[in-house]
Amino acid sequence: MQISDIAHALTGPIAGVGGIAFILLSSELLWYLRLFKNSEIPRKLVHILTGVYIAFWPLLMSFAWIQILSILLLGAVYVSKKWHIFRSIHAVKRVTYGE
């Protein structure tokens, strides 16, 4: 297996994680700059954009990679909620269970 084969195989997963990171970091920046008065808007925006982006993942990578990244992202959401990393999506004033 050549380096180009490995790079080609990892392009989709890297694009997947990079896109999610871009969405989350953009939301965090918008929250930090206080561009939204209501904390629900950035949270809903993250949910919608992430869902639409993930819907295109089968075009970028295999289902095995999608399963692996889904498990890793589930762990990231747990850590984020426990340690309050992404305040923009955890800043709602009500109890939420579905991230």
N, C-alpha and C positions, 0 to 999 in steps of 0.2 A: 504494500500500500504506500503510495507516494504522498508527499506533503499536500499536493494539490487536491488529492482525493479527500483527505481529512478536512482541509479548508472548505471544500465544497459541501461536505456533509455537515459542517458546523455553521454554515452561513445562515440557514433557516432558523435554528435555535437562537443564534446570537441576535438576529433581526427581531425575533419574537420577544426576547427578554429586553432588548434595547428599546423596542417600541413601548413596552409596558413601563419601563423605567422613565422614558421621556414623558409619558402621560402623567405618571405619578409626580415626577419632579416639577413639571409645568403646573400641575394643580397646586402643589405645595408653594410654588413661587407666587401664583395668583392669590393664594390664601394669605401668604406673608405680606404681600403688598396691599392687602385689604381691598381688593377690587370687587369682592362680593360682600354685600351686607348680610346675606343669609348664608349660614354655613351648610345648608342643604344643597345649594347650587353646585359648589365644587364637588361634593360627594356624588351627586347624581351625574355630573359631567364625567367624572372618572368612571363610574359604572357603565355609562352608555358608550363612551369612547373605547374602553377596554373590551366590552362585549363585542362591539363592531369589529375591532382589530383582531380579536381572537377568532372571530368567525372566518377570517381569511387565512388562519394558520394552516389549514390543510393544503393550501396552495404553496406554502413555504417549506413545510417539513412533513415528515412521516407521522403517523398516529402514535408511534412509540415515543417520539420526541414530545409530542403534545401531552401524552400521559406523564412523562417525566417532568416536564415544565409545570404542569398543573399541580403536581404534588409539591414541587419546590415553591411555587407561588402560594399554595395553601399555607406552607410553613412560614413564608414571608409575611403573609397577612396576620398569622397568629403572633409572630414576633413583633410586628408593627403595632398590633392592638395592645399587647402586653406591655411594651416599652414606650408606647405613645410616640412612635417615630413619625408617622404621617399625620400631622394634626389636622390637615385639611379634610381628610375623610373620616376622622374620629372626633371632630369637633361638634357633632350634633348634640343637642341638649336632651336627647331621649335615649332610652335603652334600645340598642340594636343588636341583633344576633346574626343577621345575614350580611356578611361583608361581600 
